[in-house]
Amino acid sequence: QVQLVESGGGLVHPGGSLRLSCAVSGRTFTNYLMGWFRQAPGKEREFVAAVSRSAASTAYADLVKGRFTISRDNAKNSVYLQMNSLKPEDTAVYYCATNPQMWYRKSYYSESKYDSWGQGTQVIVSS
């Protein structure tokens, strides 16, 4: 049974940093590209970042490019999201998810291509 568990969320001031973690169990981690999505109150869930199976490739939403960094540690079956220069509009529940498709298909932007999701971790950016 696959399980994704996010951690690292919390309350941070604007301009601050947080590092989210997602631990995956119950499947072969390297068979999946990994993505982070977020959902703000009253809004649809949106793509944030993705990393390929080998970690050689990454992709970011324009809104977070240059501020967020996604990484993965295949030895630890974990994916991370380093978030710097946080803004109030980054406030959301952040979810990690697994995607079995190959990176070249560029399906990482599409929520529907992810087959398993974590429960989410809340990030609040406020002064």
N, C-alpha and C positions, 0 to 999 in steps of 0.2 A: 504494500500500500504506500503510494507516494505521499510524502509530507514535505511541505515547505514552511519554514518558520522564520519570519522576519523579526528583527530586533534593531534597537538603536534609535528609535524615534524619540521625540520629546519636544520640549519648549526651548526655543532659542531666539535670541534677539536678532533683528535685521543686521546683516553683515556677518553673522556667525556661521559656524560650520557644524555639520553632523555627519556621521558615518553610519549608514544602514548596512545591516548584514542579513543574509538569507541562507539558511542551512537547508540542504535538500537531502532527503533520505528516501529509500524505497525504489530507486531506479538508478540506472547507469548515468551518472551526471554528465559524462562527456558525450553522451548521445544527443545532448540538447543545447541549443543556444539559449541564453538566458536574457530575460528582459525585466525592466522595472517600469511600472505604470503608476499613475497616481490619480486620485479622485478627490476633487475639492467639493465642499458642500454645495449642493444644487447643480453640480456640473457632471458631465459624463467622464468616465475614466479615459485617461489619455496616456499615450506613449511618452516615456521619459528617456530611456536608454536601453541598449542591448549590447551583448557581447557574444562573439562566436564561440564555438565549442573549444577551440584551442586558445582563445583569448587574443588571437592575432588581429581580429577586426572588432571595431566598435561603431556604434551609431548613436546619435543624440537628437532629441528634439531641439529645434532652434531656440526655444525659450531657455534651455539649460546649457546649451553649448558654451564651453569655456568656463563654466562654473562647476559643473558636475563631472565626475569621473567614475565610470563603471569598470569593475575588474572582477576576476574570478580566480579561485584557487582550487584547481581540480583535485589536488591531494586532500583537500578538506571538504570537498563537495559544497562549496560555498561561493556565493556571489556578493559583491559589495557595491555600494553607491556612496562615494565621497561627495558631499554637497558643501560647497563653499559659497561665500558671498550670498547667503540666503536672503530672500526677499519675502515680504508678507504674502505675495501671490504664490509662493511655493507651499503655502499651508495646504495640506491634503493628507489623505491616507495613502501610503505608499505600499504597493504590492509587488512582489516578485513572481515570476511565472516561467514555466518551461515551454519551449517550442521545439518540436522534433524536426522541423524543416531545415534544409541546408541554407547556409548564409547567403549564397549567391541568388537565391530566390527573392531576397529582400522582403520576406514576410514579417520581419521583426516589428514593423510598424503596426501590424494588424492584430488587434486584440483577439480576434476570432481564431487566429492560428496558434494560440497558446493553449495547451491542454491541461495544465495544472496550475493552481494559484495558491499563494499563501493567504493568511487571514488578514494581512495588512498591519502596518505600524503607523501611528499617527505622528505627523510632523506639524508643529505649530510655530510659525515665525511671527513674533509680536514683541513690541517694546513694552 
